[in-house]
Amino acid sequence: MGKLLAVVLVLIAVGSAIPILMHTWWMPEDISTHGHMIDRQMSETMAESGIAFVAAQLVLAAFVAMFGDKKDGRKAKHLPGGAKLVVIAAIALVGTEVLALGVFGKDAWAEVYFRKPVADAIPIQVQAEQFGFYFRYAGPDGKFGPMHPEKIDEGSQNFFGLDPEHDVESRDDIVSASLVIPMNKEISLMMHAKDVGHSFYVRELRIQQDFVPGLDIPMHFTATKAGKYEIVCTQLCGLGHYNMRAFLEVKSPEEFDQWLKQQSQ
Amino acid sequence: MQVVKVCTTLVAALSIAAIVTAAPGGGTVTGKVTYTGTPVKPKPIDMSKEPSCVKQHATPEMTETVVTGPGNTLENVVVYISAGAPAESNASSAATFDQKGCHYQPHVLAFEVNQELKITNSDQTSHNIHPLAKVNQEWNKSQPPGTPPLTAKYEKPEFISVKCNIHPWMHGYFAVLGTSHYAVSDGSGEFKLPNLPPGKYTLTAWQESYGTQTQEVTISGNETKTVNFTFTAKPY
């Protein structure tokens, strides 16, 4: 019986490692300049925890096979000090592992969160609300008009609470339900939530960032491949959460300029 | 047997007589609602997150805060008797508000206090209808596709802004009125209030962006009077 259990343990360990080693369910295509760092970090984490997992299962299987069926009346020996030593060892081991992953991943983190966007990055504001995303471009004058929360009115498509009657800068602002961007150009998002917490997740961009009501959260990225990708909310935000999404359209610079012109009319 | 027949005939004759007496006669107010100035330009609505709704519109649906017609006319203006009319109710059938193509039809629905309101969902997606009542009781209800119509009633007169909690762009109005004499201006800005008994009335016109205007009108006999309303439009 002990031998059979050992075989099952080995099969489970090897069976779960195979699809991961073969990249059977792997990550979607990466279309961002920083994505490869995230992917490498994911791979390193997977390798480290995978090796530890498989090794632990194999050691367990070996012990089960060697000692599982012995009924010779011998008493089990324990490490001195009881559970305390094991707990300390576990904390030290896991702590070292987490710290090591942090050190290896610092470049990816810094690229996304510590580096400021380049000076000529395109600024775009994002308004997340139950249940949609809206995007604002500064328009030809390059300036965003101020937001007046009391003027927010979805019925007239005033998602950002603009007051073009009094604010000249607001008059040429472009508001869109899709995030349209040129490829190979840095985008600087300023994220803002109208009501509750939401999240901005684009798998292909390797970006997942929460919106927090009351905070302006900056985020920057560069997309490298034209196409249409889905932006979804990954923070349960209410009844229509399942339906809260928008599209990211990455275009060539010429197509993007043309789109901007069309929107300004 | 003979007695029953006579009685039936008598009842039938009396009913007809009653209908004739109650049959609405009286005067009529007609008119046109127009604007001066430049109204706000309608903006196209991006419904791309709801593909089943996008498919139902050949060209994008436009915002309807101000809907204009030929000759500077205004559609969706509620014109009603706000004072002078007896408080009677003529509503026998329910007022219907439909959600079709992620859009409210009609954009402005006028009905009477305590009249039944029937809300239908003709879409393949869920809607959550949320009338933002302030005077009446506020509520919001979910309506998945294929579910039976929702019904509701309002007890007090109020203009209620209606939104969908799932599709932020969906917007409309309930005009709950304390009178049975009302009309909503059509595509050419015209309205007609028939069957007005003789009397002096206050006529009110309400537009969702421009507010209300009132005019006095006196009706005698079966005459038809023309009352026009003009709103001042703003470009923003």
Chai-1 contact restraints between the chains, C-beta under 6 A:
chainA,res_idxA,chainB,res_idxB,connection_type,confidence,min_distance_angstrom,max_distance_angstrom,comment,restraint_id
A,F131,B,I166,contact,1.0,0.0,6.0,A-B,restraint_1
A,G132,B,P168,contact,1.0,0.0,6.0,A-B,restraint_2
A,E154,B,P168,contact,1.0,0.0,6.0,A-B,restraint_3
A,G155,B,H171,contact,1.0,0.0,6.0,A-B,restraint_4
A,S156,B,T63,contact,1.0,0.0,6.0,A-B,restraint_5
A,S156,B,T65,contact,1.0,0.0,6.0,A-B,restraint_6
A,Q157,B,K43,contact,1.0,0.0,6.0,A-B,restraint_7
A,Q157,B,T63,contact,1.0,0.0,6.0,A-B,restraint_8
A,P164,B,Y236,contact,1.0,0.0,6.0,A-B,restraint_9
A,E165,B,Y236,contact,1.0,0.0,6.0,A-B,restraint_10
A,A177,B,D46,contact,1.0,0.0,6.0,A-B,restraint_11
A,G240,B,I166,contact,1.0,0.0,6.0,A-B,restraint_12
A,N243,B,I166,contact,1.0,0.0,6.0,A-B,restraint_13
A,R245,B,K49,contact,1.0,0.0,6.0,A-B,restraint_14
A,F247,B,S48,contact,1.0,0.0,6.0,A-B,restraint_15
